[in-house]
Structure formats: C-alpha cells, structure tokens
C-alpha cells in the first residue's frame, strides 16, 4: 500500500482550471529519469479530476494499478494518489483530515487564491509519510487489524499447548480448580458432542 501524492486545490465554479494550494509527492519508487514526468502527470491528473468533481462529492478514478481519490468540500478539494491496495475508506478519511487541517491552518484564505501556491506546507509532507499505513487514517481499520492479530495469537497459544503433548482431557482431570460436577459436565458434553461429529 503506497500513497504517491496528496494535493489540496481550489475548484473554480466557473469551470476554469483548479488552483493548486498545496502539493506533496513521494516519487522515489520511480526511476530517477521518470520522476519529473511523474510529478507533471500528477499535477495534470489532479487538476483534471478536481475540475470534474462536483462540490460535496467523493470520487475515485482508477488508472492501471493506481487510484486517485478526490473529495470536494464546497470548492476546497483534496486529492490522494494511491495504489490499488490502499483501502478506500482509509483514503477518504485521510482526505477529510487533510481538509480539516488545511482549514485550521489557513482558514478561508483559499477562496481568494488566483494562482498556484509554490510555498510548501509541512503538514502535507508529514501526512504523506505518516499515512502510508492506512490504520493511521482510519481508526476502525486499526481496531480490526488489532483484533485479527489477537485472534491469531489466541490460536497460536491453544495450538502450542496442544503441541506440547498435553491433552485437554488430562488437564481437566488434574485441575483442582474444577469441582467434581464440572469435571463430570465436561466429560458428558464431550461424549455427547462426539456422537454428532460429521466426517
């Protein structure tokens, strides 16, 4: 999963080209001589997608193994260039956070922008690095991944106990924590369940 670029643009309602307010890209995984062309392509595709994304809409455009996710919030548009494996929900969560942070830092000044801003915005570069892991952008994704890891650990723990040759039956027999009634219940339940096993 890889984020190649993040952009913030002002979309003009009269149909002229969007104005780039902030732009951050990581093209190090491309060949050295391809990098400038890739950056130009990112700017071209970014303007094209932002221009065609109506206010209040989220949009994903696929090109080969890459997706461009776009969120236009009343004329202020955030775009993310990601590979096909980056989760869509995490991508839009990231774009929402980028727009929130932009408004917090610059307020409504974007509405008067007439030309591209060449001044770097450090937060966008930090976000580009931080959100390479989708769990950072989407808390539910992070929780689901932690649950999956816990489930794997639990399976490994039970398997490791059984691998050491200890049978659950012998542990029940030896346990002083279980009353005679609980041990009898365990044996009856096992006997009852064994007759219902489908092979």
Secondary structure as GFF3:
##gff-version 3
##sequence-region A 1 199
A	DSSP	beta_strand	3	10	.	.	.	ID=ss1
A	DSSP	beta_strand	19	25	.	.	.	ID=ss2
A	DSSP	three_ten_helix	32	34	.	.	.	ID=ss3
A	DSSP	alpha_helix	35	51	.	.	.	ID=ss4
A	DSSP	beta_strand	58	63	.	.	.	ID=ss5
A	DSSP	beta_strand	66	73	.	.	.	ID=ss6
A	DSSP	beta_strand	76	83	.	.	.	ID=ss7
A	DSSP	alpha_helix	88	106	.	.	.	ID=ss8
A	DSSP	three_ten_helix	109	112	.	.	.	ID=ss9
A	DSSP	alpha_helix	122	130	.	.	.	ID=ss10
A	DSSP	alpha_helix	134	137	.	.	.	ID=ss11
A	DSSP	alpha_helix	139	163	.	.	.	ID=ss12
A	DSSP	alpha_helix	168	174	.	.	.	ID=ss13
A	DSSP	alpha_helix	180	194	.	.	.	ID=ss14
###
